Amino acid sequence: MNTSALPKDPILKDDGLHAANSLGSSGELEVMRITKAVRSKNGELRYHGQPARAGSMARSIWVSFTTEGLPPSPEFDAETGTLHLYYPNRDHPEVQGLLNSKRNRFCYYWRSAQGDRTHAWLLSSR
């Protein structure tokens, strides 16, 4: 897939791993290594994983797709260790990287110290 052909939507553009690592000092940072796909329904994607940072509690990811307006902000349920991410479609580059099981895959989730802002990144090796 040629990612340069994708529109440059500022809502979907991220500054990458460097920005994610620097966010730990201004809020909560969860890092999870994605290890295994789980059977899902309704077109959603589910994965199990393991914490990849000291203090992280994330152990699973649930990816949903929305077709109306902007996707909701990502959420983290600390009780179940589940990250819930939303994307406009499966063609998003982060989702495509997640679907390739031969890659090392990680999810970074950040919540501001005030709890009013969240962001998530799905990263995979090339």
HUNOR-V679038 format. One record per run of one state. SS is the DSSP state (helix for helix, strand for strand, loop for the rest). FROM is the first residue (numbers start at 1). TO is the last residue. If there is no record, write none. Layout:
SS&FROM&TO  SS&FROM&TO
This chain:
loop&1&2  helix&3&5  loop&6&16  helix&17&26  strand&27&38  loop&39&44  strand&45&51  loop&52&59  strand&60&65  loop&66&74  strand&75&77  loop&78&81  strand&82&87  loop&88&92  helix&93&99  loop&100&104  strand&105&112  loop&113&117  strand&118&124  loop&125&126
